[in-house]
Amino acid sequence: MGENKENNLKLLKPKIDVVFQSLFSKKNEKITKAFAEAMLEEKVKKITINNDKELFRAKPEDKLGVLDLELDINDTEKVDVEIQLVDRSNIQERLLFYFSKLYYNEVKKGDDYKKAKRVVMVAILDYDLDLTKEIKRMETKWKLREENAKDLVLTDKIEIDIIELSKVRAEYERNKQNKKAQWALFINDPNTKEVKEIMKENEDIEEAVVTVHKMSEDEKMRRLADLREKAIMDEKAIRRKGYEDGQKAGVEAGKAEERKENAKRMKELKMSNEQICQILNITEEELKDLIEE
């Protein structure tokens, strides 16, 4: 890949669904296998990439900002990678829903339950999770444990791993050999200096960058990616405005309630309407409404 061409072309971000799904696919099995090995931290001898699965979504809008990669690993594990770009404040319930569908489909009617494969959900979040805000590590792993014996795991067939992209750079700086952090940096944005640094030592990520470079030269793919990124940014903006408007409405409602209580107390103190209106900076009509409510 020519240096000048690389520097002039802004690479598409793999966290955008059309890019992600094209990159991690059957046609790029070597890249997908390397990515899976990094995420699972284990050797992958056999991999089956399912790009044709029916997405399990609770609602139609769930498809926006959720990227999906389903893998069968070594005939023993089912792995589902989800990238959540928009905070809808229900990621825990969402992941449990996806997990339950995957695990349920592993056992056919009449089969021995022991035949069910281990199911691992890998959730990569492009926002801060309130649940783990005190944890500096980029990744948390969740399993079913006994309440008073934390080392006692009910089964090894259930695991949900959550990676927060906002914590990845710090994790990489602590340990630049962490392949999971390397891949997460690449997925977040392959245009960064860190990814260029990683490419010098990680041949799989170098190959992934070359592949994304080719995809970025495709006008149709770039157009699709731009439209998807814009849709995601628009939804984030709408949700942010809704949150801010909700906060503002809450504050105003609180002020109105406080004003009403103050007006009633002043009335009980036999203050005149004129005095109350002056103190609260309201009209006599507004005072009448407050007292009558």
N, C-alpha and C positions, 0 to 999 in steps of 0.2 A: 504494500500500500504506500503510494508516494507521499512523502512528508508534506509537501505543499498542498496536495489535494486533501490530505487528512486535516490539515490546519484550517482550510477554507470551508470545509463542509461540516455543518453542525449535525452531529449524529442524533438520530431519533432515540427517545428514551424507552428502554425495554419495559418500563412499568406501564406504558400505555398499551391497552389490550391488543390492538391489531399488531403491534410490534412484538409483544410478548408471545402471542400465539403463533406467529409466523417463525419466530426464532426457535422457541422450544417446541419442536415438532418432529415428526418422523423423518423428514428430509435432513434434519440436523441432529441425528441421534447421538453423535459423539459429544457435541456441546451439551445436549440435554442430559446425557449420562454423567458428565463431569459436574454439571450443576446439581444433579441429584446426589452425587457422592458428597459434595460439599455441604448440602443442606442436611443430609442424614448422618454425616460423619462416619460413613461405612463404605466398604468396597461393593460396587455394583457389578455383578458378573453378568446378569441378564436384565434387560429392561424392555418393557412394552409400553409404548407411548400411545395413549388414547386421545386423539384429537377430535373424535366423533361423539363423545359422550353427551348425553342430554344434561344440561346444567340444572342442578337442583336449586331453584330459587323460590323463596317464599312469595316474592312479589315481582312483577315485571320490571320495576325500576331497579331491583337489586342488580341487574346486569350492568348497570352503569358503574364503572370504576372497579369492578371485580374481575380479576383475571384468573383463569383456571387452567391448571395443568394436572391431568390425572395419569399416574404411572403405576405399573405393576413392577415390583422390584424383586428379583431373584425367586419368583414364584412364591414368596412368603409374605410380602408386604404390599399394601395398597397405600399409595401416597397421593395426597391432593394438595397442591400449592395454590393458595388464594392470595392475591394482592389487593388490599382494600385501600383505595385512594381517597375516599370520602368518609368522614366520621359521621355515622348515623346513630351513634351511641347505643348500638346493640350487637357489637361484634362477638361478645361471648355467646349470646343466644344463637346468632347466625352460624358460628362455627360448630356449635353442638348440633344444629339442624343438619348441616352438611355432613358432619361426622356420622350421625345416626343413619342417614340415607346410605352412605357408603358402606357402613358396617352391616346394615340390614341386607344389602344386595350381595354380600359375600356368602350368605347362607341360603341355599335353595331348600325348598320344602322337602322334608324327609332326610336332609343331610345331618350329619353329626355337627353340633355347634363347634367342636374343636377344630373343624376344617376351616373355620373363618380365618382369614388372613389378618395380620396385624395392620391396623389402620393408623396412619400418621397424617395429621393435618398440619401444614406449614402455612401460617398466616403472616404475610409481610405487610405492615401498616405504614402508610404515608402520613401519619399524624400521631400525636402523642396520646397514649392510652392512660386515662386517669388511674386505672387500677394499678399500674406499674410505675407511676410517676416518681416514686422514691427510689426505684431501682436504676442504677447507672448502666448495667449490662444491656446490650442491644437485644438479648434473647432471653425469654423465659419459657420453661418447659412445664407442661401441666399433665398430671396423671391422677388416677384414683388411688388415694392413700388412706390408711387407717388414721383416724383423728388423733389418737394418743400415741401412735407409733409411726412417726413420719417416714421411716425407712421401709415400712411394710406396704408394698404395692399390691393391690387386689389382682391386677393382671397387667401383663406387658403388651397387651393387644390394643391399648388405648394410649394415644399421645397427641397432644396439641402443642405445637411450638409457635410462639409469637415473636416476630422480629420487628423492631421499630426502626425505621429508616433514619429517624432523627438522631439516633444514638450510634449509628454505624460508624461514622467517621472517627469518633472518640475511641470506639472499640478497635478500629484498625490501627490507630496511633499507638494504642497500648500493645498490640501484637500484630505486626504487619504480615505475619505468616498465617494469620487466621483466614483460611480460604472462604469460610462462610461470610465473613466481613468483606472480603474481596469481591465476591459475587454480588453481595447486596449493594456495594458501592457502584458496581457496573450497572445493575438493574435500575438504580435510582437515577444515575446520569453518567453515561460513558464518556462525556466530554471533559471530565475533571482531570486535574493533574495527578490525583491519586491513582486513577485508572490507568493513565499512561505509565505511571511508575509500576503498577501491578503487571502490566503487559510484558514487561522485561523479564519477569520470572515465571509467570503463569501462562503457559502456552494455550491452555483451553480458553482463558479469558481473551487472550490475543486473537484466537480464532473467532470467538464470539464478537469481538469488536470489528474484525474484518467483515464478518457476515452482516452486522448491523450497518456497517459503512455501505455495503452493496445495497442493502434495503433502503438506506437513506438517499441513494441516487435515483431510486425508482419514484417517479413523479406521482404515480397513483398511490403508492404506499405512503409517501410523505403527506399527500392531501388527506388521506384517511386518518393518519396519525394526528395531523393538525386539527382536524374536525373533532376527533375523540378528546384530545387534550383540551380544546376549547369547551366542549360540553362538560367535562369534569371541572374545569375552572369556574364555569358558570354556576354549576350546582354548588360548589364550595362557597361562591359569593352569595348565592341565594340563602344558603343555610346560615352563613355568617351574619347576613343582614337580619334574617329571621331571629337569630339568637340575640343580636343587639337590640332589635325592636322589642323583643320579649323582655329583655332586661329593662329597657326604658319604660315600657308599659308597667312593669312591676314596680319600678321606682315611683312612677306617677301615681299608681294606685295606692302605694304606701303613703305618699304625701297627702293624697286626698283623704285617706282614712284618718291620718294624724290631724289634719285640719278640722275634720268633722268632730273629733274627740275634743280638740282644743276649744272649738266654738261652744260645744255643750258645757264644758267646764266653766268657761267664762260666763255663760248664761246663768249657771248655777250660782256664780259669784255676784249676780245682779248687775253685771256690766251692761251698759247700753249697747244697742245695735251699732251705733255709730263708732263707739270705742272698739268693739270687736272687729268691725270691718276695717278699721284703721290698722289694728295690730296684725290681722291676717292678710291685709292687702287684697280684699275681695269686695265685691259690690253687695248692696243690701239684698238683691235678688239671689245672689249666690249663697249668702248667709241663710236666707229663707229655705233654700233647697237643702242646705246642710242640716239645719235644725229639724226639718220635717222628715228627713230620711229615716 
